[in-house]
């Protein structure tokens, strides 16, 4: 699965933005894990994690029921991508939904991702309809269950320890180097309340002379605090 966003994508007539203090995987996995689960790839187990661009690009290798699952997620990329590729006996099946309702391509045969897109309820309308029906006594729509939220949070926690260890080690190798876009991204993510914006980071980074001072800087980070 590929889920990337550009630095200034326009959606619904507005420029998209993100909170730099929220990790990429915390932000995106709640969208991805339910989609992967609907393909019967459940109970994701982390195999490998590749961190690039200061944390703005992650390649996640996982397993589900003995099958390999690859997730590529990124911010500040070349543009918006939303794509699922599944290897089948008939070849690779692709769902590209960067622009809804998306396009399905199976062995070169293309079709509309949702033929009822213009007539059926949109996702928010369907969710509200299911919620109201449940309140009125109908069986609970499984899509309203908290199970996928719990699964997403659990997988994010599995990633977190390895991610934090990588970032701390990577920042240590960059000590004394001038700020660039990758360092700014990582430091904004780790920045404490008093050192989370670009101006504060520009002032703080040159003063961090060794790993002991870096450790003190990171110890003030909400990201490390939340991870225990």
N, C-alpha and C positions, 0 to 999 in steps of 0.2 A: 504494500500500500504506500502511495506517495501522497503526502499532504504538505504542500508548501505555500507560502505567501510571499509576495513581493514587498518592497519597502514602502510602497504607497498605493496599494490596491484600492480600487473604488468599488464599493458594493452598496447597492441601494441609493446611489447618488452621493455617498459619503465616503471619505477616505478612512480606511481601516487603520486601527492602531492597537497597540498591546501595552500591558503593564510590564516594564522592564524588570520589575522585581519578581515576576512570576515566571518560573522556569518554563521552557518550551514544552516539556513533557507533561507538566501539570496542566498546562493550558490546552493541549491538543488531545491527550489520551482519552478524556471523557467523550470526545467525538469519535475517536477511532476504535476503541475497545468494543463498544456495542456493535459497530459495523462489522468488525472482524468476527464477533461472536455470532452474528446472524448467518455467517457463512459456515457455522459449526466449528470454527477454530476457537475453542474455549480453553479456559485455564492456561493463559499464556505464561510460559516460564522463560525468563531471560537467559540468553546464551552469550551474547556479546553486545558491547556498546561502543560505538565509534563517535567521538565528540569532535566537531569542527567549528570553526568560525567563532571561537570563544563561548560556545554553547548554543549558537543560533542554528546549528545544523546537527541533527542526530541520526545516525543509522543504527537501528535496533534490530538485532537478530534474536528471534524467539522460537519456541516450539509450542505446539498445541496438539495434544493427542498423538505425539510422535511425528507430526508434520512440521516442516519449516515455515516460519512466517517472518517476512522482512518488512520493516516499517522505516520509511524515510520521511522525516519531518523537518521543516526548516522555516525560519523567519528571514526577512531581508534577502530573499532569494530573487531569481530573475522574474518570477511572477507566480500567480496562483495556479496550483495544480491540485486536483483531487482525482486520484486514479486508483482503482483496484485491479490487479492482474492476478488471475488464478490459472495455474496449470491444470489442464484437464486431459482426458484421453483423446479428445478431439483437437487439442491445441490450446493456445493461450486465450482465455476469455478476458475481455477488458471492459470495465465500466469507467468511463470518463465523465465525471459529474462536476467539473470545474464550472460549467454553466448549466444550471438546471433546465430541463430534467435530465440532461446527460445523454450519452450515447453508449450503447452496448455493442461490442464487436466480438463476435465469436467466429473464429476461423475465417475472417474476412467478410462475414455477413454482418452488416450494421443495422441497428434498429433503435427506435426511440427508447430512452431509458425509462420513461413513464408515459404511456399513451394517454393516460387520464389526467395528465398534469394540468391542463387548462380547464377541466371540468370538476375534478375531485377537490376535496378540501386540501389546502396547503398544510405543511407539517404542524404549524402552530394551531391552526384550526382543528386538525385531527386530534392533537393532544388535548385541547380544551374540550372537544366533544367527548373524548374518552373519559376525561376527568369528570365532567358533568354527569355522564351516564353512570359512572361508578358511584358518585354521590347519591344518585337516585336509585341505587340498588342493583345495577347491572353488574355482572362479573367483572372483576378488575382486569383491564387490558394489561397483558404482560409487559407492554412497553412503559407502563407507569410504575413498574416495580423498581425498587432501589438497587436491585441486584447488579445492574450494569455499572451504576455509580460506585458501588462497593468494589466491584472487580477492577474498575479503572483506577481507583485510589490504591488498591492493593498492588497493582502492577507498577504504578508510579513510585510507591514506596520501595519496591524491589529495585527499581532503577536508581533511586536517590543516593543510596550509599556509594555505589560505584561511580556515579556522576560527580558527587562532591569530592571523592578522593582524586578523581582525574583532574578536576578543576583546580584543586589546591596544589597538586603536583605541577600542573601546567603553569600556573601563575608563578610558582617558585622558579621555574626555568626562565621566566620573562622578567625577573627582577632586574632593575637598572635600565631596561629598554624603554624607549619613548612610547607614549600611548599611541595605539592605532585602533581601528574599528573593533577588532577582536577583543583587545584589552578593555576598551570602553564598555563593550557589551557584557563581558564577564564581571567586571567590577560593579557595574550598575545592578546586576543581578544579585551580587553578594553584598552590595553596599548597605550599610546600616542606615538608620533613620537620618543621621547627620551627614552621611557621605554616600548618598545614592544618586545624585544628579551629576551631570557631566562636569559642571564647574567645580564641584567639591572633589570629584574624582581627579580632575586635572591637578588640583592642589595637593591631594593626599598621596597619589601614586609616587611622585618623586621622593617623598619622605620615607617610603618603606624601603629600608636599606638591606634587610636580611630576612631570613625565613622566620626568625623569632618575631619581628615586627609584622610580617605578613600574617603569621598565626594569630597575633593579637587583633589585627584588622578583621580577619575572617571570624574570629570568636564573637565579634559584635554583630555578625550577620544574622538576620532573622532566618535565613535559609539554614544555617548550621543549627541555630537554636531550635527550630521546628523539627529538625531531623534528630534531635536528642544528642 
